[in-house]
Amino acid sequence: MKERRDRFTASKEKRKAVEEAEKNGTIADSNEVRMALMKQVKSGEKTLKEVQAELAKIKRDAKRNGKQTQNQVFNRS
């Protein structure tokens, strides 16, 4: 019989799954991508709205490019 996991353990496992997927390069909107976008905002290259639109496009195109979003990996675990 499978033991039931508590919320803390489940959350920890889900975060670990996201980290592993990022290491493997299977996440389209990885923290690295998000940080690069925020760097553009801070430097004044783009506005926050432009970057948010770009992130939304990255998320939409993830499946087409054979990748997943952070949210998909987190909820799958």
C-alpha positions, 0 to 999 in steps of 0.5 A: 500500500502506497504511503500518503505524503504530506504537503511539505514533502509533496511540495519539496518533491515538486520543486525538485522535479522543476529543478531537474527539468531545468537542468535537463533543459526541458523547461521553456520558461526556466529561471534563467530565461525569466532572469534574462527578461527581468535584466532587460526591464532593469536596463530599460531595454523593454517595459514590464508589459513587453516582457510579460507579453514575451514570457506569455508567448514563450509559455504558449510556444513551449509545447510546439518546441517540445518543452514544458512550462514550470507550472506544467512540471510542478503540477505533474509531479 
